[in-house]
Amino acid sequence: ETGVTQTPRHLVMGMTNKKSLKCEQHLGHNAMYWYKQSAKKPLELMFVYNFKEQTENNSVPSRFSPECPNSSHLFLHLHTLQPEDSALYLCASSAQLMSSYNEQFFGPGTRLTVL
Amino acid sequence: GQNIDQPTEMTATEGAIVQINCTYQTSGFNGLFWYQQHAGEAPTFLSYNVLDGLEEKGRFSSFLSRSKGYSYLLLKELQMKDSASYLCAVRDQTGANNLFFGTGTRLTVIP
């Protein structure tokens, strides 16, 4: 248990569906992250939020839309996805964004399958 | 940009020692992390190096050479539960101090 929870753990959706992934951290952190983990590829950073403000959008397609209502919650809204978007989506948090020692704590991920 | 390389797979015997290497190229190195990830679970933090040398933490040690762009994770007295993927990640201050990950090394421990 890392203090970061994600729901749902598994999600199957069609290309025309709209769904949302949820992440919650119970660590009092100020920075939150979305990563995509595909088979045989490195973890890819998608979005970074610091104190609820988006500080990084790593050229992610607009069919992925993040939302950070407060420092403890992070959402990833999905719509009109493609089969190649099937992957494990990991959420992480860290105490601060720019500190020299900035360990990130990861949630267990949502396994997404797009049909 | 960032380039991080590590072997895709390794196999080692229970009770033995295994070394997982990671080489990297970044323009603004600001620390290197090792994470462990069991299948279907969250990556969990193992170690952090920012200065050259060896950091020891129980059965696990991590080494860094900044001049060579090289790190390794050393696992001693291997146990079956050590079977997992080991992720090398580099913080790059030119990349807003974000982490950039390698593809991970899948370690299988056999009896």
Contacts between the chains, C-beta under 8 A, distances in Angstrom:
chain1	res1	chain2	res2	distance
A	2	B	42	5.3
A	2	B	44	6.5
A	4	B	42	7.0
A	40	B	8	7.6
A	40	B	103	6.4
A	41	B	103	6.4
A	42	B	4	7.0
A	42	B	100	7.5
A	42	B	101	4.4
A	42	B	102	5.8
A	42	B	103	5.0
A	42	B	104	7.5
A	43	B	43	7.9
A	43	B	87	6.9
A	43	B	89	7.6
A	43	B	99	8.0
A	43	B	101	4.0
A	45	B	98	5.6
A	45	B	99	7.2
A	45	B	100	7.6
A	48	B	96	7.3
A	48	B	98	6.6
A	55	B	96	6.8
A	56	B	96	6.1
A	56	B	98	6.7
A	90	B	42	7.1
A	90	B	43	7.3
A	97	B	96	7.7
A	97	B	97	6.8
A	98	B	96	7.9
A	98	B	97	5.4
A	100	B	30	7.0
A	100	B	31	7.0
A	100	B	50	7.0
A	101	B	31	7.2
A	101	B	48	6.5
A	101	B	50	7.7
A	102	B	31	7.9
A	102	B	91	7.0
A	102	B	97	6.7
A	103	B	33	7.2
A	103	B	45	5.2
A	103	B	48	6.7
A	104	B	33	8.0
A	104	B	45	7.6
A	104	B	99	6.4
A	105	B	45	7.3
A	106	B	35	7.7
A	106	B	42	4.1
A	106	B	43	4.6
A	106	B	44	7.3
A	107	B	42	5.6
A	108	B	40	7.5
A	108	B	41	5.8
A	108	B	42	4.6
A	109	B	42	6.6
A	111	B	40	7.9
